[in-house]
Amino acid sequence: MQHSRQDGSAGVSGGRSLAYRGYGPPDGQPVLFFPGTPGSAVEWSMWPSGSAERSGIRVIAVDRPGLGCSDW
């Protein structure tokens, strides 16, 4: 079963925003994915479709500061 991607953001120090994307089942084991430089949360989409679901993990991929939807 393919789960939909969920986008969100969290407030961090200095009034900035850190954006993230969640992939996989909402009740899966959480795994944080930090992309390389330069990079953003969309890098996870390069993995084969359904990878998180098959592994039973909930991938939380972040946008690096100043990239994607995160503030600098």
All heavy atoms as TSV, in Angstrom:
chain	resi	resn	atom	element	x	y	z
A	1	MET	N	N	0.840	-1.182	0.000
A	1	MET	CA	C	0.000	0.000	0.000
A	1	MET	C	C	0.885	1.246	0.000
A	1	MET	O	O	1.788	1.366	0.809
A	1	MET	CB	C	-0.896	-0.017	1.230
A	1	MET	CG	C	-1.607	1.301	1.475
A	1	MET	SD	S	-2.509	1.303	3.020
A	1	MET	CE	C	-4.126	1.549	2.385
A	2	GLN	N	N	0.646	2.140	-0.909
A	2	GLN	CA	C	1.411	3.385	-1.022
A	2	GLN	C	C	0.763	4.448	-0.140
A	2	GLN	O	O	-0.422	4.718	-0.252
A	2	GLN	CB	C	1.437	3.848	-2.478
A	2	GLN	CG	C	2.311	5.046	-2.724
A	2	GLN	CD	C	3.787	4.698	-2.668
A	2	GLN	OE1	O	4.172	3.545	-2.719
A	2	GLN	NE2	N	4.620	5.697	-2.542
A	3	HIS	N	N	1.537	5.028	0.756
A	3	HIS	CA	C	1.039	6.102	1.611
A	3	HIS	C	C	1.397	7.433	0.979
A	3	HIS	O	O	2.430	7.581	0.337
A	3	HIS	CB	C	1.652	6.001	3.005
A	3	HIS	CG	C	1.190	4.813	3.767
A	3	HIS	ND1	N	1.772	3.578	3.620
A	3	HIS	CD2	C	0.208	4.659	4.652
A	3	HIS	CE1	C	1.159	2.720	4.404
A	3	HIS	NE2	N	0.203	3.351	5.041
A	4	SER	N	N	0.565	8.412	1.225
A	4	SER	CA	C	0.833	9.731	0.655
A	4	SER	C	C	1.940	10.430	1.427
A	4	SER	O	O	2.165	10.159	2.598
A	4	SER	CB	C	-0.439	10.577	0.668
A	4	SER	OG	O	-0.870	10.787	1.989
A	5	ARG	N	N	2.615	11.308	0.735
A	5	ARG	CA	C	3.661	12.122	1.344
A	5	ARG	C	C	2.977	13.177	2.200
A	5	ARG	O	O	1.944	13.712	1.836
A	5	ARG	CB	C	4.482	12.764	0.248
A	5	ARG	CG	C	5.641	13.579	0.760
A	5	ARG	CD	C	6.325	14.289	-0.378
A	5	ARG	NE	N	5.592	15.532	-0.620
A	5	ARG	CZ	C	5.551	16.151	-1.783
A	5	ARG	NH1	N	6.154	15.661	-2.821
A	5	ARG	NH2	N	4.894	17.277	-1.915
A	6	GLN	N	N	3.567	13.473	3.340
A	6	GLN	CA	C	3.043	14.525	4.205
A	6	GLN	C	C	4.113	15.578	4.397
A	6	GLN	O	O	5.219	15.265	4.829
A	6	GLN	CB	C	2.606	13.957	5.541
A	6	GLN	CG	C	1.449	12.994	5.419
A	6	GLN	CD	C	1.031	12.425	6.755
A	6	GLN	OE1	O	1.747	12.486	7.721
A	6	GLN	NE2	N	-0.160	11.863	6.794
A	7	ASP	N	N	3.793	16.827	4.058
A	7	ASP	CA	C	4.721	17.945	4.224
A	7	ASP	C	C	4.384	18.702	5.498
A	7	ASP	O	O	3.220	18.762	5.900
A	7	ASP	CB	C	4.620	18.912	3.047
A	7	ASP	CG	C	5.017	18.271	1.723
A	7	ASP	OD1	O	5.513	17.135	1.734
A	7	ASP	OD2	O	4.840	18.916	0.683
A	8	GLY	N	N	5.392	19.286	6.113
A	8	GLY	CA	C	5.165	20.085	7.306
A	8	GLY	C	C	6.361	20.959	7.606
A	8	GLY	O	O	7.362	20.961	6.873
A	9	SER	N	N	6.279	21.707	8.684
A	9	SER	CA	C	7.402	22.527	9.128
A	9	SER	C	C	7.333	22.678	10.636
A	9	SER	O	O	6.277	22.510	11.248
A	9	SER	CB	C	7.389	23.895	8.437
A	9	SER	OG	O	6.248	24.629	8.832
A	10	ALA	N	N	8.478	23.015	11.217
A	10	ALA	CA	C	8.580	23.224	12.659
A	10	ALA	C	C	9.343	24.511	12.904
A	10	ALA	O	O	10.307	24.806	12.187
A	10	ALA	CB	C	9.302	22.049	13.314
A	11	GLY	N	N	8.916	25.263	13.898
A	11	GLY	CA	C	9.628	26.482	14.263
A	11	GLY	C	C	10.912	26.144	15.003
A	11	GLY	O	O	10.945	25.232	15.828
A	12	VAL	N	N	11.976	26.849	14.674
A	12	VAL	CA	C	13.268	26.662	15.349
A	12	VAL	C	C	13.761	28.021	15.848
A	12	VAL	O	O	13.126	29.050	15.603
A	12	VAL	CB	C	14.310	25.991	14.421
A	12	VAL	CG1	C	13.886	24.574	14.070
A	12	VAL	CG2	C	14.519	26.781	13.158
A	13	SER	N	N	14.910	28.039	16.511
A	13	SER	CA	C	15.423	29.270	17.110
A	13	SER	C	C	15.539	30.403	16.095
A	13	SER	O	O	15.740	30.174	14.903
A	13	SER	CB	C	16.789	29.015	17.748
A	13	SER	OG	O	17.738	28.677	16.769
A	14	GLY	N	N	15.392	31.613	16.583
A	14	GLY	CA	C	15.499	32.776	15.725
A	14	GLY	C	C	14.277	33.021	14.867
A	14	GLY	O	O	14.325	33.802	13.920
A	15	GLY	N	N	13.180	32.319	15.150
A	15	GLY	CA	C	11.958	32.497	14.375
A	15	GLY	C	C	11.993	31.848	13.002
A	15	GLY	O	O	11.142	32.107	12.164
A	16	ARG	N	N	12.983	31.007	12.757
A	16	ARG	CA	C	13.096	30.334	11.462
A	16	ARG	C	C	12.191	29.107	11.396
A	16	ARG	O	O	11.661	28.665	12.391
A	16	ARG	CB	C	14.549	29.925	11.210
A	16	ARG	CG	C	15.477	31.113	11.081
A	16	ARG	CD	C	16.920	30.700	10.961
A	16	ARG	NE	N	17.326	30.031	12.193
A	16	ARG	CZ	C	18.124	28.981	12.240
A	16	ARG	NH1	N	18.637	28.467	11.148
A	16	ARG	NH2	N	18.438	28.426	13.393
A	17	SER	N	N	12.050	28.573	10.202
A	17	SER	CA	C	11.213	27.408	9.965
A	17	SER	C	C	12.052	26.298	9.336
A	17	SER	O	O	12.829	26.549	8.417
A	17	SER	CB	C	10.064	27.795	9.028
A	17	SER	OG	O	9.280	26.679	8.729
A	18	LEU	N	N	11.895	25.073	9.847
A	18	LEU	CA	C	12.567	23.904	9.291
A	18	LEU	C	C	11.494	23.042	8.638
A	18	LEU	O	O	10.589	22.544	9.320
A	18	LEU	CB	C	13.287	23.115	10.381
A	18	LEU	CG	C	14.019	21.868	9.908
A	18	LEU	CD1	C	15.232	22.259	9.065
A	18	LEU	CD2	C	14.447	21.026	11.091
A	19	ALA	N	N	11.572	22.892	7.319
A	19	ALA	CA	C	10.573	22.116	6.576
A	19	ALA	C	C	10.976	20.643	6.524
A	19	ALA	O	O	12.159	20.309	6.545
A	19	ALA	CB	C	10.429	22.669	5.167
A	20	TYR	N	N	9.978	19.782	6.442
A	20	TYR	CA	C	10.234	18.341	6.354
A	20	TYR	C	C	9.156	17.676	5.517
A	20	TYR	O	O	8.101	18.233	5.267
A	20	TYR	CB	C	10.291	17.716	7.749
A	20	TYR	CG	C	8.995	17.826	8.510
A	20	TYR	CD1	C	8.008	16.855	8.372
A	20	TYR	CD2	C	8.749	18.894	9.354
A	20	TYR	CE1	C	6.812	16.957	9.055
A	20	TYR	CE2	C	7.557	19.009	10.040
A	20	TYR	CZ	C	6.593	18.032	9.892
A	20	TYR	OH	O	5.404	18.141	10.568
A	21	ARG	N	N	9.462	16.458	5.096
A	21	ARG	CA	C	8.501	15.600	4.400
A	21	ARG	C	C	8.526	14.242	5.068
A	21	ARG	O	O	9.584	13.732	5.406
A	21	ARG	CB	C	8.864	15.440	2.927
A	21	ARG	CG	C	8.614	16.678	2.115
A	21	ARG	CD	C	8.907	16.441	0.660
A	21	ARG	NE	N	8.535	17.629	-0.095
A	21	ARG	CZ	C	8.659	17.735	-1.391
A	21	ARG	NH1	N	9.131	16.724	-2.103
A	21	ARG	NH2	N	8.304	18.839	-2.007
A	22	GLY	N	N	7.342	13.675	5.226
A	22	GLY	CA	C	7.236	12.336	5.782
A	22	GLY	C	C	6.834	11.363	4.701
A	22	GLY	O	O	5.962	11.653	3.877
A	23	TYR	N	N	7.497	10.217	4.676
A	23	TYR	CA	C	7.210	9.155	3.707
A	23	TYR	C	C	6.979	7.855	4.472
A	23	TYR	O	O	7.634	7.602	5.471
A	23	TYR	CB	C	8.385	8.940	2.753
A	23	TYR	CG	C	8.785	10.143	1.938
A	23	TYR	CD1	C	9.735	11.047	2.405
A	23	TYR	CD2	C	8.230	10.371	0.688
A	23	TYR	CE1	C	10.119	12.143	1.644
A	23	TYR	CE2	C	8.604	11.464	-0.079
A	23	TYR	CZ	C	9.556	12.344	0.403
A	23	TYR	OH	O	9.930	13.423	-0.355
A	24	GLY	N	N	6.085	7.022	3.984
A	24	GLY	CA	C	5.851	5.727	4.605
A	24	GLY	C	C	4.663	5.739	5.542
A	24	GLY	O	O	3.988	6.755	5.703
A	25	PRO	N	N	4.413	4.601	6.193
A	25	PRO	CA	C	3.242	4.494	7.062
A	25	PRO	C	C	3.383	5.394	8.294
A	25	PRO	O	O	4.445	5.437	8.919
A	25	PRO	CB	C	3.216	3.015	7.450
A	25	PRO	CG	C	4.595	2.517	7.228
A	25	PRO	CD	C	5.179	3.352	6.134
A	26	PRO	N	N	2.323	6.116	8.654
A	26	PRO	CA	C	2.385	7.016	9.809
A	26	PRO	C	C	2.770	6.318	11.111
A	26	PRO	O	O	3.368	6.930	11.992
A	26	PRO	CB	C	0.964	7.583	9.898
A	26	PRO	CG	C	0.399	7.426	8.534
A	26	PRO	CD	C	1.039	6.189	7.967
A	27	ASP	N	N	2.463	5.029	11.232
A	27	ASP	CA	C	2.789	4.304	12.457
A	27	ASP	C	C	4.085	3.500	12.338
A	27	ASP	O	O	4.412	2.701	13.211
A	27	ASP	CB	C	1.636	3.377	12.845
A	27	ASP	CG	C	1.334	2.332	11.780
A	27	ASP	OD1	O	1.820	2.461	10.635
A	27	ASP	OD2	O	0.587	1.385	12.090
A	28	GLY	N	N	4.857	3.727	11.265
A	28	GLY	CA	C	6.122	3.027	11.079
A	28	GLY	C	C	7.199	3.518	12.032
A	28	GLY	O	O	7.087	4.593	12.635
A	29	GLN	N	N	8.253	2.732	12.179
A	29	GLN	CA	C	9.400	3.124	13.007
A	29	GLN	C	C	10.013	4.395	12.414
A	29	GLN	O	O	10.385	4.407	11.243
A	29	GLN	CB	C	10.445	2.002	13.015
A	29	GLN	CG	C	11.692	2.306	13.809
A	29	GLN	CD	C	11.437	2.329	15.298
A	29	GLN	OE1	O	10.600	1.604	15.802
A	29	GLN	NE2	N	12.163	3.181	15.990
A	30	PRO	N	N	10.106	5.494	13.196
A	30	PRO	CA	C	10.626	6.743	12.621
A	30	PRO	C	C	12.121	6.680	12.328
A	30	PRO	O	O	12.904	6.168	13.123
A	30	PRO	CB	C	10.320	7.792	13.688
A	30	PRO	CG	C	10.088	7.037	14.943
A	30	PRO	CD	C	9.655	5.654	14.563
A	31	VAL	N	N	12.490	7.185	11.166
A	31	VAL	CA	C	13.888	7.280	10.740
A	31	VAL	C	C	14.099	8.689	10.201
A	31	VAL	O	O	13.350	9.137	9.328
A	31	VAL	CB	C	14.219	6.247	9.636
A	31	VAL	CG1	C	15.614	6.453	9.090
A	31	VAL	CG2	C	14.033	4.832	10.148
A	32	LEU	N	N	15.096	9.406	10.723
A	32	LEU	CA	C	15.404	10.745	10.235
A	32	LEU	C	C	16.363	10.651	9.064
A	32	LEU	O	O	17.361	9.935	9.134
A	32	LEU	CB	C	16.010	11.603	11.343
A	32	LEU	CG	C	15.098	11.872	12.538
A	32	LEU	CD1	C	15.861	12.649	13.605
A	32	LEU	CD2	C	13.858	12.626	12.111
A	33	PHE	N	N	16.062	11.376	7.982
A	33	PHE	CA	C	16.898	11.401	6.782
A	33	PHE	C	C	17.415	12.816	6.603
A	33	PHE	O	O	16.639	13.751	6.418
A	33	PHE	CB	C	16.077	10.963	5.566
A	33	PHE	CG	C	16.829	11.032	4.267
A	33	PHE	CD1	C	17.819	10.116	3.966
A	33	PHE	CD2	C	16.542	12.017	3.340
A	33	PHE	CE1	C	18.510	10.185	2.773
A	33	PHE	CE2	C	17.222	12.095	2.139
A	33	PHE	CZ	C	18.210	11.168	1.857
A	34	PHE	N	N	18.734	12.974	6.708
A	34	PHE	CA	C	19.377	14.270	6.533
A	34	PHE	C	C	20.155	14.262	5.215
A	34	PHE	O	O	21.172	13.577	5.098
A	34	PHE	CB	C	20.327	14.563	7.700
A	34	PHE	CG	C	19.627	14.667	9.018
A	34	PHE	CD1	C	19.595	13.590	9.891
A	34	PHE	CD2	C	18.990	15.835	9.378
A	34	PHE	CE1	C	18.949	13.685	11.112
A	34	PHE	CE2	C	18.335	15.939	10.598
A	34	PHE	CZ	C	18.317	14.860	11.462
A	35	PRO	N	N	19.671	14.993	4.214
A	35	PRO	CA	C	20.331	14.991	2.903
A	35	PRO	C	C	21.694	15.669	2.954
A	35	PRO	O	O	21.977	16.457	3.856
A	35	PRO	CB	C	19.360	15.771	2.014
A	35	PRO	CG	C	18.612	16.640	2.955
A	35	PRO	CD	C	18.514	15.886	4.245
A	36	GLY	N	N	22.525	15.368	1.978
A	36	GLY	CA	C	23.851	15.985	1.871
A	36	GLY	C	C	23.768	17.419	1.378
A	36	GLY	O	O	22.692	17.963	1.165
A	37	THR	N	N	24.925	18.023	1.204
A	37	THR	CA	C	24.992	19.422	0.764
A	37	THR	C	C	25.259	19.479	-0.727
A	37	THR	O	O	26.187	18.831	-1.186
A	37	THR	CB	C	26.126	20.147	1.505
A	37	THR	OG1	O	25.876	20.052	2.904
A	37	THR	CG2	C	26.221	21.579	1.118
A	38	PRO	N	N	24.589	20.262	-1.514
A	38	PRO	CA	C	23.298	20.839	-1.158
A	38	PRO	C	C	22.233	19.772	-1.299
A	38	PRO	O	O	22.366	18.860	-2.102
A	38	PRO	CB	C	23.110	21.945	-2.181
A	38	PRO	CG	C	23.797	21.436	-3.410
A	38	PRO	CD	C	24.962	20.616	-2.900
A	39	GLY	N	N	21.203	19.889	-0.535
A	39	GLY	CA	C	20.161	18.881	-0.622
A	39	GLY	C	C	18.918	19.297	0.120
A	39	GLY	O	O	18.928	20.233	0.910
A	40	SER	N	N	17.849	18.579	-0.148
A	40	SER	CA	C	16.580	18.862	0.506
A	40	SER	C	C	15.800	17.561	0.678
A	40	SER	O	O	16.251	16.491	0.257
A	40	SER	CB	C	15.763	19.869	-0.304
A	40	SER	OG	O	15.341	19.289	-1.515
A	41	ALA	N	N	14.638	17.682	1.264
A	41	ALA	CA	C	13.804	16.514	1.557
A	41	ALA	C	C	13.399	15.735	0.315
A	41	ALA	O	O	13.060	14.558	0.404
A	41	ALA	CB	C	12.559	16.955	2.326
A	42	VAL	N	N	13.444	16.360	-0.852
A	42	VAL	CA	C	13.026	15.651	-2.069
A	42	VAL	C	C	14.011	14.552	-2.463
A	42	VAL	O	O	13.679	13.701	-3.279
A	42	VAL	CB	C	12.802	16.613	-3.256
A	42	VAL	CG1	C	11.690	17.595	-2.953
A	42	VAL	CG2	C	14.070	17.340	-3.633
A	43	GLU	N	N	15.220	14.538	-1.877
A	43	GLU	CA	C	16.192	13.482	-2.209
A	43	GLU	C	C	15.654	12.097	-1.909
A	43	GLU	O	O	16.017	11.132	-2.569
A	43	GLU	CB	C	17.510	13.703	-1.464
A	43	GLU	CG	C	18.349	14.794	-2.075
A	43	GLU	CD	C	19.724	14.888	-1.457
A	43	GLU	OE1	O	20.237	13.878	-0.930
A	43	GLU	OE2	O	20.285	15.983	-1.500
A	44	TRP	N	N	14.799	11.973	-0.899
A	44	TRP	CA	C	14.258	10.641	-0.584
A	44	TRP	C	C	13.473	10.084	-1.759
A	44	TRP	O	O	13.405	8.881	-1.965
A	44	TRP	CB	C	13.377	10.677	0.667
A	44	TRP	CG	C	12.792	9.327	0.939
A	44	TRP	CD1	C	11.523	8.910	0.636
A	44	TRP	CD2	C	13.456	8.185	1.487
A	44	TRP	NE1	N	11.349	7.592	0.984
A	44	TRP	CE2	C	12.532	7.114	1.507
A	44	TRP	CE3	C	14.740	7.951	1.961
A	44	TRP	CZ2	C	12.848	5.859	1.986
A	44	TRP	CZ3	C	15.058	6.693	2.436
A	44	TRP	CH2	C	14.119	5.661	2.450
A	45	SER	N	N	12.885	10.947	-2.567
A	45	SER	CA	C	12.082	10.472	-3.696
A	45	SER	C	C	12.927	9.744	-4.743
A	45	SER	O	O	12.382	9.103	-5.632
A	45	SER	CB	C	11.315	11.631	-4.335
A	45	SER	OG	O	12.204	12.584	-4.867
A	46	MET	N	N	14.254	9.814	-4.630
A	46	MET	CA	C	15.119	9.074	-5.550
A	46	MET	C	C	15.185	7.586	-5.193
A	46	MET	O	O	15.604	6.775	-5.995
A	46	MET	CB	C	16.530	9.673	-5.561
A	46	MET	CG	C	16.571	11.062	-6.165
A	46	MET	SD	S	18.229	11.728	-6.409
A	46	MET	CE	C	18.831	11.854	-4.747
A	47	TRP	N	N	14.775	7.220	-3.973
A	47	TRP	CA	C	14.726	5.817	-3.585
A	47	TRP	C	C	13.563	5.157	-4.315
A	47	TRP	O	O	12.590	5.823	-4.670
A	47	TRP	CB	C	14.527	5.698	-2.074
A	47	TRP	CG	C	15.756	6.053	-1.307
A	47	TRP	CD1	C	16.187	7.314	-1.023
A	47	TRP	CD2	C	16.720	5.174	-0.763
A	47	TRP	NE1	N	17.352	7.265	-0.325
A	47	TRP	CE2	C	17.709	5.957	-0.144
A	47	TRP	CE3	C	16.839	3.793	-0.731
A	47	TRP	CZ2	C	18.798	5.397	0.498
A	47	TRP	CZ3	C	17.929	3.239	-0.076
A	47	TRP	CH2	C	18.897	4.031	0.520
A	48	PRO	N	N	13.623	3.856	-4.529
A	48	PRO	CA	C	12.518	3.176	-5.227
A	48	PRO	C	C	11.182	3.408	-4.515
A	48	PRO	O	O	11.117	3.385	-3.284
A	48	PRO	CB	C	12.917	1.703	-5.191
A	48	PRO	CG	C	14.403	1.714	-5.056
A	48	PRO	CD	C	14.714	2.933	-4.219
A	49	SER	N	N	10.144	3.628	-5.290
A	49	SER	CA	C	8.814	3.857	-4.744
A	49	SER	C	C	8.410	2.714	-3.827
A	49	SER	O	O	8.587	1.546	-4.152
A	49	SER	CB	C	7.808	3.986	-5.890
A	49	SER	OG	O	6.527	4.198	-5.387
A	50	GLY	N	N	7.885	3.060	-2.667
A	50	GLY	CA	C	7.422	2.051	-1.719
A	50	GLY	C	C	8.490	1.517	-0.789
A	50	GLY	O	O	8.217	0.622	0.014
A	51	SER	N	N	9.718	2.030	-0.852
A	51	SER	CA	C	10.811	1.530	-0.001
A	51	SER	C	C	10.477	1.637	1.479
A	51	SER	O	O	10.720	0.712	2.246
A	51	SER	CB	C	12.104	2.301	-0.269
A	51	SER	OG	O	12.581	2.061	-1.554
A	52	ALA	N	N	9.946	2.779	1.896
A	52	ALA	CA	C	9.617	2.965	3.311
A	52	ALA	C	C	8.507	2.007	3.742
A	52	ALA	O	O	8.577	1.407	4.818
A	52	ALA	CB	C	9.213	4.412	3.577
A	53	GLU	N	N	7.491	1.865	2.907
A	53	GLU	CA	C	6.382	0.972	3.235
A	53	GLU	C	C	6.847	-0.468	3.391
A	53	GLU	O	O	6.489	-1.146	4.350
A	53	GLU	CB	C	5.283	1.048	2.160
A	53	GLU	CG	C	4.493	2.327	2.162
A	53	GLU	CD	C	5.221	3.490	1.479
A	53	GLU	OE1	O	6.272	3.282	0.859
A	53	GLU	OE2	O	4.729	4.616	1.588
A	54	ARG	N	N	7.649	-0.937	2.460
A	54	ARG	CA	C	8.131	-2.323	2.519
A	54	ARG	C	C	9.003	-2.566	3.738
A	54	ARG	O	O	9.021	-3.669	4.285
A	54	ARG	CB	C	8.909	-2.674	1.251
A	54	ARG	CG	C	8.017	-2.894	0.041
A	54	ARG	CD	C	8.784	-3.477	-1.141
A	54	ARG	NE	N	9.841	-2.610	-1.607
A	54	ARG	CZ	C	9.675	-1.566	-2.424
A	54	ARG	NH1	N	8.458	-1.253	-2.841
A	54	ARG	NH2	N	10.699	-0.832	-2.822
A	55	SER	N	N	9.702	-1.538	4.189
A	55	SER	CA	C	10.590	-1.671	5.345
A	55	SER	C	C	9.875	-1.402	6.662
A	55	SER	O	O	10.451	-1.597	7.728
A	55	SER	CB	C	11.764	-0.690	5.213
A	55	SER	OG	O	12.496	-0.963	4.042
A	56	GLY	N	N	8.641	-0.899	6.604
A	56	GLY	CA	C	7.894	-0.601	7.820
A	56	GLY	C	C	8.428	0.609	8.569
A	56	GLY	O	O	8.292	0.698	9.779
A	57	ILE	N	N	9.050	1.547	7.828
A	57	ILE	CA	C	9.615	2.728	8.472
A	57	ILE	C	C	8.866	3.988	8.049
A	57	ILE	O	O	8.250	4.037	6.992
A	57	ILE	CB	C	11.116	2.897	8.174
A	57	ILE	CG1	C	11.365	3.031	6.660
A	57	ILE	CG2	C	11.912	1.749	8.764
A	57	ILE	CD1	C	12.813	3.339	6.294
A	58	ARG	N	N	8.929	4.977	8.879
A	58	ARG	CA	C	8.391	6.308	8.597
A	58	ARG	C	C	9.590	7.227	8.430
A	58	ARG	O	O	10.275	7.550	9.398
A	58	ARG	CB	C	7.512	6.783	9.749
A	58	ARG	CG	C	6.980	8.181	9.593
A	58	ARG	CD	C	5.976	8.212	8.504
A	58	ARG	NE	N	5.362	9.533	8.390
A	58	ARG	CZ	C	4.660	9.902	7.364
A	58	ARG	NH1	N	4.470	9.065	6.373
A	58	ARG	NH2	N	4.139	11.085	7.301
A	59	VAL	N	N	9.910	7.581	7.193
A	59	VAL	CA	C	11.062	8.442	6.911
A	59	VAL	C	C	10.641	9.904	7.081
A	59	VAL	O	O	9.642	10.338	6.507
A	59	VAL	CB	C	11.600	8.211	5.481
A	59	VAL	CG1	C	12.726	9.180	5.169
A	59	VAL	CG2	C	12.058	6.775	5.319
A	60	ILE	N	N	11.392	10.626	7.876
A	60	ILE	CA	C	11.183	12.063	8.059
A	60	ILE	C	C	12.413	12.739	7.469
A	60	ILE	O	O	13.503	12.679	8.027
A	60	ILE	CB	C	10.998	12.420	9.538
A	60	ILE	CG1	C	9.813	11.636	10.109
A	60	ILE	CG2	C	10.811	13.932	9.703
A	60	ILE	CD1	C	9.743	11.616	11.606
A	61	ALA	N	N	12.234	13.330	6.287
A	61	ALA	CA	C	13.333	13.961	5.548
A	61	ALA	C	C	13.233	15.478	5.720
A	61	ALA	O	O	12.158	16.050	5.582
A	61	ALA	CB	C	13.246	13.597	4.065
A	62	VAL	N	N	14.352	16.108	6.047
A	62	VAL	CA	C	14.341	17.551	6.307
A	62	VAL	C	C	14.947	18.336	5.146
A	62	VAL	O	O	15.784	17.831	4.410
A	62	VAL	CB	C	15.095	17.900	7.603
A	62	VAL	CG1	C	14.452	17.219	8.791
A	62	VAL	CG2	C	16.561	17.518	7.507
A	63	ASP	N	N	14.484	19.571	5.006
A	63	ASP	CA	C	15.110	20.515	4.081
A	63	ASP	C	C	16.219	21.226	4.844
A	63	ASP	O	O	15.976	21.766	5.929
A	63	ASP	CB	C	14.103	21.568	3.593
A	63	ASP	CG	C	13.190	21.076	2.496
A	63	ASP	OD1	O	13.540	20.087	1.833
A	63	ASP	OD2	O	12.127	21.688	2.306
A	64	ARG	N	N	17.420	21.219	4.310
A	64	ARG	CA	C	18.536	21.907	4.953
A	64	ARG	C	C	18.239	23.404	5.011
A	64	ARG	O	O	17.498	23.920	4.175
A	64	ARG	CB	C	19.827	21.648	4.184
A	64	ARG	CG	C	20.228	20.179	4.200
A	64	ARG	CD	C	21.480	19.934	3.383
A	64	ARG	NE	N	22.611	20.670	3.899
A	64	ARG	CZ	C	23.383	20.263	4.913
A	64	ARG	NH1	N	23.111	19.137	5.522
A	64	ARG	NH2	N	24.402	20.988	5.303
A	65	PRO	N	N	18.797	24.115	5.991
A	65	PRO	CA	C	18.560	25.564	6.095
A	65	PRO	C	C	18.872	26.278	4.783
A	65	PRO	O	O	19.923	26.063	4.177
A	65	PRO	CB	C	19.509	25.999	7.208
A	65	PRO	CG	C	19.667	24.779	8.050
A	65	PRO	CD	C	19.653	23.626	7.079
A	66	GLY	N	N	17.929	27.099	4.347
A	66	GLY	CA	C	18.092	27.866	3.125
A	66	GLY	C	C	17.756	27.124	1.845
A	66	GLY	O	O	17.804	27.681	0.764
A	67	LEU	N	N	17.409	25.860	1.944
A	67	LEU	CA	C	17.048	25.044	0.780
A	67	LEU	C	C	15.619	24.554	0.909
A	67	LEU	O	O	15.093	24.419	2.015
A	67	LEU	CB	C	18.004	23.857	0.620
A	67	LEU	CG	C	19.462	24.238	0.373
A	67	LEU	CD1	C	20.328	22.992	0.450
A	67	LEU	CD2	C	19.624	24.928	-0.972
A	68	GLY	N	N	14.989	24.264	-0.209
A	68	GLY	CA	C	13.617	23.798	-0.166
A	68	GLY	C	C	12.733	24.846	0.480
A	68	GLY	O	O	12.781	26.017	0.135
A	69	CYS	N	N	11.982	24.427	1.479
A	69	CYS	CA	C	11.061	25.358	2.159
A	69	CYS	C	C	11.569	25.800	3.534
A	69	CYS	O	O	10.830	26.417	4.293
A	69	CYS	CB	C	9.698	24.700	2.309
A	69	CYS	SG	S	8.880	24.422	0.718
A	70	SER	N	N	12.833	25.475	3.872
A	70	SER	CA	C	13.396	25.906	5.156
A	70	SER	C	C	14.008	27.306	5.032
A	70	SER	O	O	14.568	27.655	4.001
A	70	SER	CB	C	14.494	24.941	5.627
A	70	SER	OG	O	13.927	23.718	6.030
A	71	ASP	N	N	13.878	28.066	6.115
A	71	ASP	CA	C	14.490	29.402	6.164
A	71	ASP	C	C	15.992	29.277	6.392
A	71	ASP	O	O	16.476	28.298	6.926
A	71	ASP	CB	C	13.898	30.220	7.318
A	71	ASP	CG	C	12.418	30.492	7.136
A	71	ASP	OD1	O	11.945	30.447	5.987
A	71	ASP	OD2	O	11.753	30.743	8.151
A	72	TRP	N	N	16.709	30.345	6.026
A	72	TRP	CA	C	18.161	30.374	6.226
A	72	TRP	C	C	18.485	30.779	7.610
A	72	TRP	O	O	18.161	31.481	8.369
A	72	TRP	CB	C	18.823	31.312	5.226
A	72	TRP	CG	C	20.301	31.286	5.365
A	72	TRP	CD1	C	21.072	32.254	5.897
A	72	TRP	CD2	C	21.193	30.252	4.967
A	72	TRP	NE1	N	22.376	31.918	5.875
A	72	TRP	CE2	C	22.486	30.672	5.292
A	72	TRP	CE3	C	21.039	29.002	4.397
A	72	TRP	CZ2	C	23.625	29.895	5.076
A	72	TRP	CZ3	C	22.155	28.246	4.151
A	72	TRP	CH2	C	23.421	28.694	4.493
